[in-house]
Amino acid sequence: MIRHVLFIQFKAEVTADAITQCLGNLVALKNKIDGIESVEWGENNSPEGRAKGYTHCVFMTFCDGESRDKYIPHPAHEELKAELGPILEDIIVFDYAL
């Protein structure tokens, strides 16, 4: 299994509705791309104050590295990246094997 973690910083002017819609579209990738076992997201609520401006996290689990590698160039993923690109200030992508 592969965990694919995104730490997201949206532009200041982006509405909460736009964020929720984009993250919902990310969750919907599970039904569009084979090999995605789960997708969840959440908004930072840590009281430690060390998020460095990142407000949201997405946590995806892939069956294996091959599934993750097929996801990266998949048209549905490319479509989502085109939607997210204009509203992102920054993103960190971090993958690890289980």
LOFI-721314 format. One record per atom (N, C-alpha, C): residue number from 1; atom name; residue in one letter; x, y, z. Coordinates in steps of 0.1 Angstrom, whole numbers, always signed. Layout:
<pts>
{pt NUM 'CA' 'A' {X Y Z}}
...
</pts>
This chain:
<pts>
{pt 1 'N' 'M' {+8 -12 +0}}
{pt 1 'CA' 'M' {+0 +0 +0}}
{pt 1 'C' 'M' {+9 +12 +0}}
{pt 2 'N' 'I' {+3 +23 -6}}
{pt 2 'CA' 'I' {+10 +36 -6}}
{pt 2 'C' 'I' {+1 +46 +0}}
{pt 3 'N' 'R' {+6 +54 +9}}
{pt 3 'CA' 'R' {-1 +66 +14}}
{pt 3 'C' 'R' {+4 +78 +6}}
{pt 4 'N' 'H' {-6 +86 +2}}
{pt 4 'CA' 'H' {-3 +98 -6}}
{pt 4 'C' 'H' {-10 +110 +2}}
{pt 5 'N' 'V' {-1 +118 +8}}
{pt 5 'CA' 'V' {-6 +129 +17}}
{pt 5 'C' 'V' {-3 +142 +10}}
{pt 6 'N' 'L' {-13 +151 +10}}
{pt 6 'CA' 'L' {-12 +164 +5}}
{pt 6 'C' 'L' {-15 +174 +16}}
{pt 7 'N' 'F' {-6 +184 +18}}
{pt 7 'CA' 'F' {-8 +195 +27}}
{pt 7 'C' 'F' {-10 +207 +18}}
{pt 8 'N' 'I' {-22 +214 +20}}
{pt 8 'CA' 'I' {-26 +224 +11}}
{pt 8 'C' 'I' {-28 +237 +17}}
{pt 9 'N' 'Q' {-23 +247 +10}}
{pt 9 'CA' 'Q' {-25 +261 +14}}
{pt 9 'C' 'Q' {-32 +268 +3}}
{pt 10 'N' 'F' {-45 +272 +6}}
{pt 10 'CA' 'F' {-53 +279 -5}}
{pt 10 'C' 'F' {-50 +294 -5}}
{pt 11 'N' 'K' {-52 +301 -16}}
{pt 11 'CA' 'K' {-51 +315 -16}}
{pt 11 'C' 'K' {-61 +321 -7}}
{pt 12 'N' 'A' {-57 +333 -1}}
{pt 12 'CA' 'A' {-66 +339 +9}}
{pt 12 'C' 'A' {-80 +343 +4}}
{pt 13 'N' 'E' {-81 +346 -9}}
{pt 13 'CA' 'E' {-94 +350 -14}}
{pt 13 'C' 'E' {-104 +339 -17}}
{pt 14 'N' 'V' {-99 +326 -16}}
{pt 14 'CA' 'V' {-108 +315 -20}}
{pt 14 'C' 'V' {-118 +312 -10}}
{pt 15 'N' 'T' {-131 +311 -14}}
{pt 15 'CA' 'T' {-142 +309 -5}}
{pt 15 'C' 'T' {-142 +294 +0}}
{pt 16 'N' 'A' {-148 +293 +12}}
{pt 16 'CA' 'A' {-150 +280 +18}}
{pt 16 'C' 'A' {-157 +270 +9}}
{pt 17 'N' 'D' {-167 +276 +2}}
{pt 17 'CA' 'D' {-175 +267 -7}}
{pt 17 'C' 'D' {-166 +262 -19}}
{pt 18 'N' 'A' {-158 +270 -24}}
{pt 18 'CA' 'A' {-149 +266 -35}}
{pt 18 'C' 'A' {-139 +255 -30}}
{pt 19 'N' 'I' {-134 +257 -18}}
{pt 19 'CA' 'I' {-125 +247 -12}}
{pt 19 'C' 'I' {-132 +234 -10}}
{pt 20 'N' 'T' {-144 +234 -4}}
{pt 20 'CA' 'T' {-152 +222 -2}}
{pt 20 'C' 'T' {-155 +215 -15}}
{pt 21 'N' 'Q' {-159 +222 -25}}
{pt 21 'CA' 'Q' {-162 +216 -38}}
{pt 21 'C' 'Q' {-149 +209 -44}}
{pt 22 'N' 'C' {-138 +216 -44}}
{pt 22 'CA' 'C' {-126 +210 -49}}
{pt 22 'C' 'C' {-122 +197 -41}}
{pt 23 'N' 'L' {-122 +198 -28}}
{pt 23 'CA' 'L' {-119 +187 -20}}
{pt 23 'C' 'L' {-129 +175 -22}}
{pt 24 'N' 'G' {-141 +179 -24}}
{pt 24 'CA' 'G' {-151 +168 -27}}
{pt 24 'C' 'G' {-148 +162 -40}}
{pt 25 'N' 'N' {-144 +169 -50}}
{pt 25 'CA' 'N' {-140 +164 -63}}
{pt 25 'C' 'N' {-128 +155 -62}}
{pt 26 'N' 'L' {-119 +158 -52}}
{pt 26 'CA' 'L' {-108 +149 -50}}
{pt 26 'C' 'L' {-112 +136 -44}}
{pt 27 'N' 'V' {-121 +136 -35}}
{pt 27 'CA' 'V' {-127 +124 -29}}
{pt 27 'C' 'V' {-134 +116 -39}}
{pt 28 'N' 'A' {-140 +122 -49}}
{pt 28 'CA' 'A' {-147 +115 -60}}
{pt 28 'C' 'A' {-138 +107 -69}}
{pt 29 'N' 'L' {-125 +110 -69}}
{pt 29 'CA' 'L' {-115 +103 -77}}
{pt 29 'C' 'L' {-115 +88 -73}}
{pt 30 'N' 'K' {-119 +85 -61}}
{pt 30 'CA' 'K' {-119 +71 -57}}
{pt 30 'C' 'K' {-128 +62 -66}}
{pt 31 'N' 'N' {-139 +69 -71}}
{pt 31 'CA' 'N' {-148 +62 -80}}
{pt 31 'C' 'N' {-145 +63 -95}}
{pt 32 'N' 'K' {-134 +70 -98}}
{pt 32 'CA' 'K' {-130 +72 -112}}
{pt 32 'C' 'K' {-117 +65 -115}}
{pt 33 'N' 'I' {-109 +62 -105}}
{pt 33 'CA' 'I' {-96 +57 -108}}
{pt 33 'C' 'I' {-94 +44 -100}}
{pt 34 'N' 'D' {-91 +33 -107}}
{pt 34 'CA' 'D' {-89 +21 -100}}
{pt 34 'C' 'D' {-76 +21 -91}}
{pt 35 'N' 'G' {-77 +14 -80}}
{pt 35 'CA' 'G' {-65 +13 -72}}
{pt 35 'C' 'G' {-65 +23 -60}}
{pt 36 'N' 'I' {-74 +32 -60}}
{pt 36 'CA' 'I' {-76 +41 -48}}
{pt 36 'C' 'I' {-85 +34 -38}}
{pt 37 'N' 'E' {-79 +31 -26}}
{pt 37 'CA' 'E' {-87 +24 -16}}
{pt 37 'C' 'E' {-95 +34 -8}}
{pt 38 'N' 'S' {-89 +46 -5}}
{pt 38 'CA' 'S' {-96 +55 +3}}
{pt 38 'C' 'S' {-91 +69 +1}}
{pt 39 'N' 'V' {-100 +79 +4}}
{pt 39 'CA' 'V' {-96 +93 +3}}
{pt 39 'C' 'V' {-104 +100 +14}}
{pt 40 'N' 'E' {-96 +108 +22}}
{pt 40 'CA' 'E' {-103 +117 +32}}
{pt 40 'C' 'E' {-96 +130 +33}}
{pt 41 'N' 'W' {-102 +140 +38}}
{pt 41 'CA' 'W' {-96 +153 +39}}
{pt 41 'C' 'W' {-101 +159 +52}}
{pt 42 'N' 'G' {-93 +169 +57}}
{pt 42 'CA' 'G' {-98 +176 +69}}
{pt 42 'C' 'G' {-91 +190 +69}}
{pt 43 'N' 'E' {-96 +199 +77}}
{pt 43 'CA' 'E' {-91 +212 +79}}
{pt 43 'C' 'E' {-83 +212 +92}}
{pt 44 'N' 'N' {-72 +219 +92}}
{pt 44 'CA' 'N' {-63 +219 +104}}
{pt 44 'C' 'N' {-70 +225 +115}}
{pt 45 'N' 'N' {-69 +219 +127}}
{pt 45 'CA' 'N' {-74 +225 +139}}
{pt 45 'C' 'N' {-64 +223 +151}}
{pt 46 'N' 'S' {-52 +221 +147}}
{pt 46 'CA' 'S' {-41 +220 +158}}
{pt 46 'C' 'S' {-40 +233 +166}}
{pt 47 'N' 'P' {-39 +232 +179}}
{pt 47 'CA' 'P' {-37 +243 +187}}
{pt 47 'C' 'P' {-22 +247 +188}}
{pt 48 'N' 'E' {-13 +239 +182}}
{pt 48 'CA' 'E' {+1 +241 +183}}
{pt 48 'C' 'E' {+7 +253 +175}}
{pt 49 'N' 'G' {-1 +257 +164}}
{pt 49 'CA' 'G' {+3 +268 +156}}
{pt 49 'C' 'G' {+16 +266 +147}}
{pt 50 'N' 'R' {+17 +254 +143}}
{pt 50 'CA' 'R' {+29 +250 +135}}
{pt 50 'C' 'R' {+26 +246 +121}}
{pt 51 'N' 'A' {+14 +249 +116}}
{pt 51 'CA' 'A' {+10 +245 +103}}
{pt 51 'C' 'A' {+16 +253 +91}}
{pt 52 'N' 'K' {+23 +264 +94}}
{pt 52 'CA' 'K' {+30 +272 +84}}
{pt 52 'C' 'K' {+21 +276 +73}}
{pt 53 'N' 'G' {+8 +279 +76}}
{pt 53 'CA' 'G' {-1 +284 +65}}
{pt 53 'C' 'G' {-9 +273 +58}}
{pt 54 'N' 'Y' {-5 +261 +60}}
{pt 54 'CA' 'Y' {-13 +250 +54}}
{pt 54 'C' 'Y' {-25 +247 +62}}
{pt 55 'N' 'T' {-37 +248 +55}}
{pt 55 'CA' 'T' {-50 +248 +62}}
{pt 55 'C' 'T' {-57 +234 +61}}
{pt 56 'N' 'H' {-53 +227 +50}}
{pt 56 'CA' 'H' {-61 +214 +47}}
{pt 56 'C' 'H' {-51 +203 +44}}
{pt 57 'N' 'C' {-55 +191 +47}}
{pt 57 'CA' 'C' {-48 +179 +44}}
{pt 57 'C' 'C' {-57 +169 +37}}
{pt 58 'N' 'V' {-51 +162 +27}}
{pt 58 'CA' 'V' {-58 +151 +20}}
{pt 58 'C' 'V' {-49 +139 +23}}
{pt 59 'N' 'F' {-56 +128 +26}}
{pt 59 'CA' 'F' {-50 +115 +29}}
{pt 59 'C' 'F' {-56 +104 +20}}
{pt 60 'N' 'M' {-47 +100 +11}}
{pt 60 'CA' 'M' {-52 +89 +1}}
{pt 60 'C' 'M' {-44 +76 +4}}
{pt 61 'N' 'T' {-51 +65 +2}}
{pt 61 'CA' 'T' {-44 +52 +2}}
{pt 61 'C' 'T' {-46 +45 -11}}
{pt 62 'N' 'F' {-35 +41 -17}}
{pt 62 'CA' 'F' {-35 +33 -29}}
{pt 62 'C' 'F' {-32 +19 -26}}
{pt 63 'N' 'C' {-37 +10 -34}}
{pt 63 'CA' 'C' {-34 -4 -33}}
{pt 63 'C' 'C' {-20 -8 -33}}
{pt 64 'N' 'D' {-12 -1 -42}}
{pt 64 'CA' 'D' {+2 -3 -44}}
{pt 64 'C' 'D' {+8 +8 -52}}
{pt 65 'N' 'G' {+21 +7 -54}}
{pt 65 'CA' 'G' {+28 +18 -61}}
{pt 65 'C' 'G' {+24 +19 -76}}
{pt 66 'N' 'E' {+20 +8 -82}}
{pt 66 'CA' 'E' {+15 +8 -96}}
{pt 66 'C' 'E' {+3 +16 -97}}
{pt 67 'N' 'S' {-7 +14 -87}}
{pt 67 'CA' 'S' {-19 +22 -87}}
{pt 67 'C' 'S' {-17 +37 -86}}
{pt 68 'N' 'R' {-7 +41 -77}}
{pt 68 'CA' 'R' {-4 +55 -75}}
{pt 68 'C' 'R' {+2 +60 -88}}
{pt 69 'N' 'D' {+11 +52 -94}}
{pt 69 'CA' 'D' {+18 +57 -106}}
{pt 69 'C' 'D' {+8 +59 -118}}
{pt 70 'N' 'K' {-3 +51 -118}}
{pt 70 'CA' 'K' {-13 +52 -129}}
{pt 70 'C' 'K' {-22 +64 -126}}
{pt 71 'N' 'Y' {-24 +68 -113}}
{pt 71 'CA' 'Y' {-32 +79 -109}}
{pt 71 'C' 'Y' {-26 +92 -113}}
{pt 72 'N' 'I' {-13 +93 -112}}
{pt 72 'CA' 'I' {-6 +106 -115}}
{pt 72 'C' 'I' {-9 +112 -128}}
{pt 73 'N' 'P' {-8 +104 -139}}
{pt 73 'CA' 'P' {-11 +110 -153}}
{pt 73 'C' 'P' {-26 +108 -157}}
{pt 74 'N' 'H' {-34 +102 -148}}
{pt 74 'CA' 'H' {-48 +99 -152}}
{pt 74 'C' 'H' {-56 +112 -156}}
{pt 75 'N' 'P' {-64 +112 -166}}
{pt 75 'CA' 'P' {-71 +124 -170}}
{pt 75 'C' 'P' {-80 +130 -159}}
{pt 76 'N' 'A' {-86 +121 -151}}
{pt 76 'CA' 'A' {-94 +127 -140}}
{pt 76 'C' 'A' {-85 +134 -130}}
{pt 77 'N' 'H' {-73 +130 -127}}
{pt 77 'CA' 'H' {-64 +137 -118}}
{pt 77 'C' 'H' {-59 +150 -125}}
{pt 78 'N' 'E' {-56 +149 -138}}
{pt 78 'CA' 'E' {-52 +161 -145}}
{pt 78 'C' 'E' {-63 +172 -145}}
{pt 79 'N' 'E' {-76 +167 -146}}
{pt 79 'CA' 'E' {-87 +177 -145}}
{pt 79 'C' 'E' {-88 +183 -132}}
{pt 80 'N' 'L' {-86 +175 -121}}
{pt 80 'CA' 'L' {-86 +181 -108}}
{pt 80 'C' 'L' {-75 +191 -105}}
{pt 81 'N' 'K' {-63 +187 -110}}
{pt 81 'CA' 'K' {-52 +196 -109}}
{pt 81 'C' 'K' {-54 +210 -116}}
{pt 82 'N' 'A' {-61 +209 -127}}
{pt 82 'CA' 'A' {-64 +222 -134}}
{pt 82 'C' 'A' {-74 +230 -126}}
{pt 83 'N' 'E' {-83 +223 -119}}
{pt 83 'CA' 'E' {-93 +230 -110}}
{pt 83 'C' 'E' {-86 +236 -98}}
{pt 84 'N' 'L' {-77 +229 -92}}
{pt 84 'CA' 'L' {-71 +233 -80}}
{pt 84 'C' 'L' {-60 +243 -82}}
{pt 85 'N' 'G' {-53 +242 -93}}
{pt 85 'CA' 'G' {-41 +251 -96}}
{pt 85 'C' 'G' {-44 +266 -94}}
{pt 86 'N' 'P' {-54 +271 -99}}
{pt 86 'CA' 'P' {-57 +286 -97}}
{pt 86 'C' 'P' {-60 +290 -83}}
{pt 87 'N' 'I' {-64 +281 -75}}
{pt 87 'CA' 'I' {-68 +285 -61}}
{pt 87 'C' 'I' {-58 +281 -50}}
{pt 88 'N' 'L' {-47 +274 -55}}
{pt 88 'CA' 'L' {-37 +270 -45}}
{pt 88 'C' 'L' {-26 +281 -43}}
{pt 89 'N' 'E' {-22 +283 -31}}
{pt 89 'CA' 'E' {-11 +291 -28}}
{pt 89 'C' 'E' {+2 +282 -28}}
{pt 90 'N' 'D' {+0 +270 -22}}
{pt 90 'CA' 'D' {+11 +261 -22}}
{pt 90 'C' 'D' {+6 +247 -18}}
{pt 91 'N' 'I' {+14 +237 -21}}
{pt 91 'CA' 'I' {+10 +223 -18}}
{pt 91 'C' 'I' {+22 +215 -15}}
{pt 92 'N' 'I' {+22 +206 -6}}
{pt 92 'CA' 'I' {+32 +196 -3}}
{pt 92 'C' 'I' {+26 +183 -6}}
{pt 93 'N' 'V' {+33 +175 -14}}
{pt 93 'CA' 'V' {+29 +161 -17}}
{pt 93 'C' 'V' {+39 +151 -10}}
{pt 94 'N' 'F' {+35 +142 -3}}
{pt 94 'CA' 'F' {+43 +133 +5}}
{pt 94 'C' 'F' {+38 +119 +4}}
{pt 95 'N' 'D' {+45 +109 -2}}
{pt 95 'CA' 'D' {+41 +96 -3}}
{pt 95 'C' 'D' {+50 +86 +5}}
{pt 96 'N' 'Y' {+44 +76 +11}}
{pt 96 'CA' 'Y' {+52 +66 +17}}
{pt 96 'C' 'Y' {+45 +52 +16}}
{pt 97 'N' 'A' {+54 +42 +17}}
{pt 97 'CA' 'A' {+49 +28 +16}}
{pt 97 'C' 'A' {+45 +23 +30}}
{pt 98 'N' 'L' {+35 +14 +30}}
{pt 98 'CA' 'L' {+31 +8 +43}}
{pt 98 'C' 'L' {+38 -6 +43}}
</pts>
